[in-house]
Amino acid sequence: MGGRRGREMSGMTQYLISVLHDSDARATDDEMAAIDVFNERLQADGQWVFAGGLAGPDAATVIDARAAAPVYTDGPYVESKEFVIGFWIVEAPHLDVALRLAAAGSKACNRRVEVRPFLDA
């Protein structure tokens, strides 16, 4: 089942699990193996929606098109020691399950994570 109607019928909510790090260094081979196992478990359990890694903040471009002409600025929107380096989007029946998934993801990638539910449309 896809989309909002499918989630309502299944009682599932989508959550964003953001992976936080203070370096754009790639995961080690051991971390990648653990992430692969975690991803496979999410898929097997039907909780996988999407996941991906992100380039470092130096590759970001901020666009502000609220005025007559858009303004493009190289670099991150916020200067911070930590930034989002990757993410998972998962489906879970409630926050407690999403938190358990996030804890397993944090362990797998060896980084801190943040969990946030998507707003209902």
Buried (B, 14 or more C-beta within 10 A) or exposed (E): EEEEEEBEEEEBBBBBBBBBBEEBEEBEEEBEEBBEEBBEBBEEEEBBBEBEEBEEBEEBEEEEEEEEEEEEEEEBEEEEEEBBBBBBBBBBEEEEBBBEBBEBBBEBBBBEBBBEEBEEE
